[in-house]
Amino acid sequence: MRRKDRERSPEFAKEVLDHCSYAVLAMVNTDGTPYCIPISTVREDDYLYFHCALRGQKIENLRANPAVCLTAVGRIRIPEDEFSVQYESAVVHGTAQEVIEDAEKLHALRLLCEHYVPTNMAHFDAEIAKDFPYTGVWKIHIEHITGKSKPITDES
């Protein structure tokens, strides 16, 4: 990392992952060109889970080359009197793997829903029963993680 003064701990980076609204997943297309897409994630230990369709460009890419990079941005603030941005971010390098066991897939979907729609969990079982066969779940093993920030000095 070039700006060592902005480097943060792996624990800080995991907190950014835990609180970000979404992350951007980068991978390589089967023709060697870059491809990235925003996804909703949830972290459990050293894994990030996300849901997706069962087919598509992302799935083709991950099956051909599961090495990925993921970036998440936490809080940001743009001070009106500066030409700068205060921010928190995390970058993950890891390997993606399709979740094929039903119990783990269900667990991951529950984690995702508890994270993004905790007030609607009363409807979880009905929705999952309807869409489970058509929903893909993947996990990314966090092999390397970095955190970075330009501290947010004023929340007003």
C-alpha positions in Angstrom: 0.0 0.0 0.0 1.5 3.3 -1.1 -0.1 5.5 1.7 1.0 3.6 4.8 -0.5 6.4 6.9 -4.0 5.3 5.7 -3.5 1.6 6.1 -5.8 0.0 8.6 -6.0 -3.4 10.3 -7.6 -6.6 8.8 -10.2 -6.2 11.6 -11.0 -2.7 10.5 -11.4 -4.0 6.9 -13.8 -6.7 8.1 -15.9 -4.1 9.9 -16.1 -2.2 6.6 -17.3 -5.3 4.9 -19.9 -5.9 7.6 -21.4 -2.4 7.3 -21.1 -1.6 3.6 -24.3 -1.4 1.5 -22.8 -3.4 -1.3 -19.4 -4.4 -2.7 -18.0 -4.6 -6.2 -16.7 -8.0 -7.4 -14.0 -8.1 -10.0 -13.0 -11.1 -12.1 -11.8 -12.0 -15.5 -14.0 -12.8 -18.4 -13.4 -16.1 -20.3 -11.8 -14.0 -23.1 -9.3 -12.4 -20.6 -11.0 -9.0 -20.4 -11.9 -7.5 -17.0 -15.4 -7.7 -15.6 -16.8 -6.3 -12.3 -20.3 -6.1 -10.9 -21.9 -4.8 -7.6 -23.2 -7.5 -5.3 -24.8 -7.7 -1.8 -22.6 -9.6 0.6 -22.5 -10.9 4.1 -19.5 -12.1 6.0 -19.2 -15.0 8.3 -15.7 -15.6 9.7 -13.3 -15.7 6.6 -16.0 -16.1 4.0 -18.2 -13.7 2.1 -21.5 -15.0 0.8 -23.6 -13.6 -2.0 -26.6 -14.8 -4.0 -27.1 -14.7 -7.7 -28.8 -16.3 -10.7 -27.9 -19.8 -11.6 -26.5 -18.7 -15.0 -24.9 -15.7 -16.6 -21.7 -14.0 -17.3 -20.6 -13.8 -13.7 -21.2 -17.5 -13.2 -19.3 -18.5 -16.3 -16.4 -16.3 -15.2 -16.3 -17.8 -11.7 -16.4 -21.3 -13.0 -13.6 -20.7 -15.5 -11.4 -18.7 -13.0 -12.5 -18.5 -9.4 -9.8 -15.9 -8.4 -11.5 -12.7 -7.5 -11.0 -9.3 -6.0 -13.7 -7.5 -4.1 -13.8 -3.8 -3.0 -16.2 -2.3 -0.4 -16.6 1.3 0.6 -18.0 2.1 4.0 -18.7 5.6 5.3 -17.7 8.6 3.2 -17.8 12.3 3.8 -16.9 15.1 1.3 -15.9 18.2 3.2 -17.3 21.3 1.5 -14.1 23.3 2.1 -11.6 20.7 0.9 -10.7 19.0 -2.3 -10.6 15.6 -0.8 -12.8 12.7 0.4 -12.9 11.1 3.8 -13.6 7.4 3.5 -13.3 3.8 4.7 -12.6 0.9 2.3 -11.7 -2.7 2.2 -10.1 -4.8 -0.5 -10.4 -8.6 -0.5 -8.5 -11.1 -2.6 -9.8 -14.6 -2.6 -11.3 -17.6 -4.3 -15.0 -18.0 -5.1 -16.7 -21.3 -4.8 -20.3 -22.3 -5.5 -22.3 -23.4 -2.5 -24.0 -26.6 -3.5 -25.0 -28.2 -0.2 -28.6 -27.2 0.6 -28.0 -26.6 4.4 -25.1 -24.2 3.8 -27.0 -22.4 1.0 -30.0 -21.9 3.3 -27.7 -20.7 6.0 -26.1 -18.2 3.7 -29.5 -16.9 2.4 -30.6 -16.5 6.0 -27.5 -14.5 6.9 -28.0 -12.3 3.8 -31.6 -11.6 4.7 -30.9 -11.0 8.4 -28.3 -8.4 7.2 -30.3 -6.6 4.6 -34.0 -7.1 5.6 -34.0 -8.0 9.3 -37.5 -6.6 9.8 -39.0 -8.9 7.2 -37.6 -12.2 8.5 -41.2 -13.4 9.3 -41.6 -14.0 5.5 -38.2 -15.7 5.0 -39.4 -19.3 5.0 -42.2 -18.7 2.4 -39.9 -16.7 0.1 -37.1 -19.3 0.3 -39.5 -22.1 -0.4 -40.6 -20.4 -3.5 -37.2 -19.3 -4.9 -34.7 -21.7 -3.4 -34.4 -23.9 -6.5 -33.7 -20.9 -8.7 -31.2 -19.1 -6.5 -27.5 -19.6 -6.6 -25.2 -18.9 -3.7 -21.4 -18.5 -3.8 -18.8 -17.9 -1.1 -15.5 -16.1 -1.3 -12.7 -17.3 0.9 -10.9 -14.2 2.2 -7.3 -15.0 1.5 -5.9 -11.5 1.8 -7.7 -8.4 3.1 -6.6 -4.8 3.5 -8.3 -1.8 5.0 -7.7 1.9 4.3 -9.2 5.1 5.4 -8.8 8.8 5.4 -10.4 9.4 8.8 -13.8 11.0 8.9 -13.4 14.0 11.2 -16.9 15.5 11.2 -20.2 13.7 10.8 -22.4 16.8 10.5 
